[in-house]
Amino acid sequence: MDWGSFNWSLLTIVGPALLFIAILYATLKNRKAKQGEIERTEQATHELYQEEDAAHRKRSDVVP
């Protein structure tokens, strides 16, 4: 038996299967994010944008 072709076959079958399992695991884990966490993240992002906008407006008001 030619072990070289066996190893190649093993890699082409097992490799993609492991990749699929890893992607599936990551997808399912990310779906479980709680709604409260998402809302808190969105609120923090909104506040950060407001702070940056206010700082930008202060710098724009100063004209030499």
C-alpha positions as a Markdown table, in Angstrom:
| # | Residue | x | y | z |
|---|---|---|---|---|
| 1 | Met | 0.0 | 0.0 | 0.0 |
| 2 | Asp | 1.2 | 3.5 | -0.9 |
| 3 | Trp | 1.2 | 5.3 | 2.5 |
| 4 | Gly | 2.0 | 8.7 | 0.8 |
| 5 | Ser | -1.4 | 8.8 | -0.9 |
| 6 | Phe | -3.1 | 7.6 | 2.3 |
| 7 | Asn | -1.6 | 10.5 | 4.2 |
| 8 | Trp | -2.7 | 12.9 | 1.5 |
| 9 | Ser | -6.2 | 11.6 | 1.5 |
| 10 | Leu | -6.3 | 11.8 | 5.3 |
| 11 | Leu | -5.2 | 15.4 | 5.2 |
| 12 | Thr | -7.7 | 16.4 | 2.5 |
| 13 | Ile | -10.6 | 14.8 | 4.4 |
| 14 | Val | -9.7 | 15.4 | 8.1 |
| 15 | Gly | -8.3 | 18.9 | 7.5 |
| 16 | Pro | -11.5 | 20.5 | 6.1 |
| 17 | Ala | -13.6 | 18.6 | 8.6 |
| 18 | Leu | -11.6 | 20.1 | 11.5 |
| 19 | Leu | -11.9 | 23.5 | 9.9 |
| 20 | Phe | -15.7 | 23.1 | 9.6 |
| 21 | Ile | -16.0 | 22.0 | 13.2 |
| 22 | Ala | -13.9 | 25.0 | 14.4 |
| 23 | Ile | -16.0 | 27.5 | 12.3 |
| 24 | Leu | -19.3 | 25.9 | 13.5 |
| 25 | Tyr | -18.1 | 26.1 | 17.2 |
| 26 | Ala | -17.2 | 29.8 | 16.8 |
| 27 | Thr | -20.4 | 30.6 | 15.1 |
| 28 | Leu | -22.6 | 28.9 | 17.7 |
| 29 | Lys | -20.6 | 30.5 | 20.6 |
| 30 | Asn | -21.0 | 34.0 | 19.1 |
| 31 | Arg | -24.8 | 33.5 | 18.7 |
| 32 | Lys | -25.2 | 33.0 | 22.4 |
| 33 | Ala | -24.4 | 36.7 | 23.1 |
| 34 | Lys | -27.0 | 38.0 | 25.5 |
| 35 | Gln | -29.2 | 40.9 | 24.4 |
| 36 | Gly | -28.0 | 43.0 | 27.4 |
| 37 | Glu | -24.4 | 42.7 | 26.4 |
| 38 | Ile | -25.2 | 43.8 | 22.9 |
| 39 | Glu | -27.2 | 46.8 | 24.1 |
| 40 | Arg | -24.4 | 47.8 | 26.5 |
| 41 | Thr | -21.9 | 47.6 | 23.7 |
| 42 | Glu | -24.1 | 49.7 | 21.5 |
| 43 | Gln | -24.6 | 52.3 | 24.2 |
| 44 | Ala | -20.9 | 52.6 | 24.9 |
| 45 | Thr | -20.1 | 53.0 | 21.2 |
| 46 | His | -22.7 | 55.7 | 21.0 |
| 47 | Glu | -21.2 | 57.6 | 24.0 |
| 48 | Leu | -17.7 | 57.3 | 22.5 |
| 49 | Tyr | -18.9 | 58.7 | 19.2 |
| 50 | Gln | -20.5 | 61.6 | 21.1 |
| 51 | Glu | -17.3 | 62.4 | 23.0 |
| 52 | Glu | -15.2 | 62.3 | 19.9 |
| 53 | Asp | -17.6 | 64.5 | 18.1 |
| 54 | Ala | -17.6 | 67.0 | 20.9 |
| 55 | Ala | -13.8 | 67.1 | 21.0 |
| 56 | His | -13.7 | 67.5 | 17.3 |
| 57 | Arg | -16.1 | 70.4 | 17.4 |
| 58 | Lys | -14.0 | 72.1 | 20.1 |
| 59 | Arg | -10.9 | 71.9 | 17.9 |
| 60 | Ser | -12.9 | 73.2 | 14.9 |
| 61 | Asp | -14.2 | 76.2 | 16.8 |
| 62 | Val | -10.6 | 77.5 | 17.5 |
| 63 | Val | -9.7 | 79.5 | 14.4 |
| 64 | Pro | -6.3 | 81.3 | 14.3 |
